[in-house]
Amino acid sequence: MPLVKLSKKQQEIISLLNSTEEVLIQKGLSELKVNGGEEIIPDVLNILINSDNELLSEGLKNILFEIKSQKAVDHIFNILSLEKSVRHRAFLISIFWQAGLDASEYLSTLVELAINNDYLTCLECLTVIENFETEFTEEEIIRNTSILKEAIAKNEDKAPLLASMHEIIQNFLIG
């Protein structure tokens, strides 16, 4: 992804969000709601995964649930690929269904995330996939169902979720 130049206002928002003072963080969150824009999404996601501040995390989560830009999908998947995002993966994936964003082009990635992460992340991936209204190629369906079939046998704790995911993806073939 090419770097996008942020406006002066957006740079100020990032600065406020990176503050350690709660009053400045609150101001940053308020400003973000009004003056955010899609070009600031990568910075906001980075702040989220790098912050231990509960006020900031909760505020950003509420704002991220309201994203309406489809361009956010690529940014979220870029963040999901980072090891630092592990503790936020379930939340980040939930943005897709909470905000009504279409993540269907990342079906295989969601399957892999479901298999290789915790139960809650798997559940969020399942929820996103359940809400897909896209047609997939037969090849995509076969590839993902075979990966899931193998994973079901190896993941006892997530087997019911993975089996549901397998069935849903298989039903995409039926239409």
C-alpha positions in Angstrom: 0.0 0.0 0.0 1.4 3.4 -0.9 1.8 5.8 1.9 -0.9 8.5 1.9 -0.1 12.0 3.0 -2.3 13.0 6.0 -3.7 16.4 6.3 -2.5 18.7 9.0 -5.7 18.0 11.0 -5.3 14.2 10.6 -1.6 14.5 11.8 -2.9 16.5 14.8 -5.5 13.7 15.5 -2.7 11.1 15.4 -0.6 13.2 17.8 -3.5 13.5 20.2 -4.3 9.8 20.1 -0.6 9.0 20.9 -0.7 11.2 23.9 -0.5 9.8 27.5 -3.0 12.4 28.8 -6.6 11.2 28.9 -8.0 14.6 28.1 -5.9 14.8 24.9 -6.9 11.2 24.0 -10.6 12.1 24.4 -10.1 15.2 22.2 -8.3 13.0 19.6 -11.2 10.5 19.6 -13.7 13.2 19.2 -11.7 14.8 16.4 -11.3 11.4 14.7 -15.1 10.9 14.5 -15.5 14.2 12.7 -12.3 14.6 10.7 -10.9 11.0 10.3 -11.2 10.0 6.7 -10.1 6.7 5.2 -6.5 7.7 4.7 -6.0 7.8 8.5 -7.2 4.2 9.0 -3.8 2.5 8.8 -2.5 4.9 11.5 -5.5 4.3 13.7 -5.1 0.5 13.4 -1.4 0.8 14.3 -2.2 2.9 17.3 -4.8 0.3 18.4 -2.5 -2.7 18.3 0.3 -0.8 20.0 -1.7 0.7 22.8 -2.3 -0.5 26.3 -4.5 2.4 27.2 -8.0 1.1 27.8 -9.8 4.4 27.1 -8.0 4.8 23.8 -8.6 1.1 22.8 -12.4 1.3 23.6 -12.8 4.6 21.9 -11.0 3.4 18.7 -13.0 0.2 18.7 -16.3 2.1 18.8 -15.1 4.3 15.9 -13.8 1.4 13.9 -17.2 -0.3 14.1 -18.6 2.6 12.2 -16.2 2.5 9.3 -18.1 2.6 6.0 -15.1 2.7 3.6 -14.6 -0.5 1.7 -10.9 0.5 1.5 -10.6 -0.3 5.2 -10.7 -4.0 4.4 -7.2 -4.1 2.9 -5.8 -2.0 5.8 -7.4 -4.4 8.3 -5.9 -7.4 6.6 -2.5 -5.8 6.5 -2.7 -5.3 10.3 -4.0 -8.8 10.8 -0.8 -10.2 9.2 1.4 -8.5 11.8 2.3 -10.6 14.9 1.6 -7.6 17.1 -2.1 -7.9 16.2 -2.6 -11.3 17.8 -4.5 -10.0 20.9 -6.7 -7.8 18.7 -7.4 -10.3 15.9 -10.9 -11.3 17.0 -11.9 -7.6 17.3 -10.3 -6.6 14.0 -12.2 -9.4 12.2 -15.5 -8.4 13.9 -15.2 -5.0 12.2 -16.2 -6.6 8.9 -19.6 -7.8 10.0 -20.1 -5.0 12.5 -19.5 -2.3 9.9 -21.0 -4.3 7.0 -17.7 -4.4 5.0 -17.2 -7.0 2.3 -14.2 -9.2 3.1 -15.1 -12.0 0.7 -12.0 -11.6 -1.4 -10.1 -12.8 1.7 -12.0 -16.0 2.2 -8.8 -18.1 2.2 -7.1 -15.7 4.7 -10.1 -15.9 7.0 -10.0 -19.7 6.9 -6.3 -19.6 7.8 -6.9 -17.1 10.6 -9.7 -19.3 12.0 -7.5 -22.4 12.0 -4.3 -20.8 13.3 -5.7 -18.5 16.0 -7.8 -18.8 19.2 -11.5 -19.9 19.6 -12.8 -16.3 19.6 -10.9 -15.4 16.4 -12.3 -18.5 14.8 -15.8 -17.6 15.9 -15.5 -14.1 14.4 -14.1 -15.6 11.1 -17.1 -17.9 11.0 -19.5 -14.9 11.5 -17.9 -13.0 8.7 -18.1 -15.9 6.3 -21.7 -16.7 7.3 -22.6 -13.2 6.1 -20.9 -13.4 2.7 -23.3 -12.7 -0.2 -20.7 -13.4 -2.9 -20.2 -16.2 -5.3 -17.0 -18.1 -5.2 -15.2 -20.2 -7.8 -15.5 -23.9 -7.4 -11.7 -24.0 -7.0 -11.8 -21.6 -4.0 -14.5 -23.6 -2.4 -12.8 -27.0 -2.9 -9.4 -25.6 -1.7 -10.9 -24.1 1.5 -13.1 -27.0 2.3 -10.2 -29.4 2.0 -8.1 -27.2 4.2 -10.9 -27.1 6.8 -11.5 -30.8 6.6 -7.9 -31.4 7.6 -8.0 -28.8 10.3 -11.1 -30.2 11.9 -9.3 -33.4 12.7 -6.4 -31.5 14.3 -8.3 -28.8 16.3 -10.5 -30.5 18.8 -11.4 -27.3 20.6 -12.4 -25.5 17.5 -13.7 -28.5 15.5 -17.5 -27.5 15.8 -16.7 -24.0 14.5 -14.5 -25.3 11.7 -17.1 -27.9 10.8 -19.8 -25.1 10.6 -17.4 -23.1 8.4 -16.8 -26.1 6.2 -20.5 -26.6 5.7 -21.2 -22.9 5.0 -18.4 -22.8 2.4 -19.5 -26.0 0.9 -23.0 -24.5 0.5 -21.5 -21.7 -1.5 -21.0 -24.3 -4.2 -24.7 -25.2 -4.2 -25.6 -21.6 -4.2 
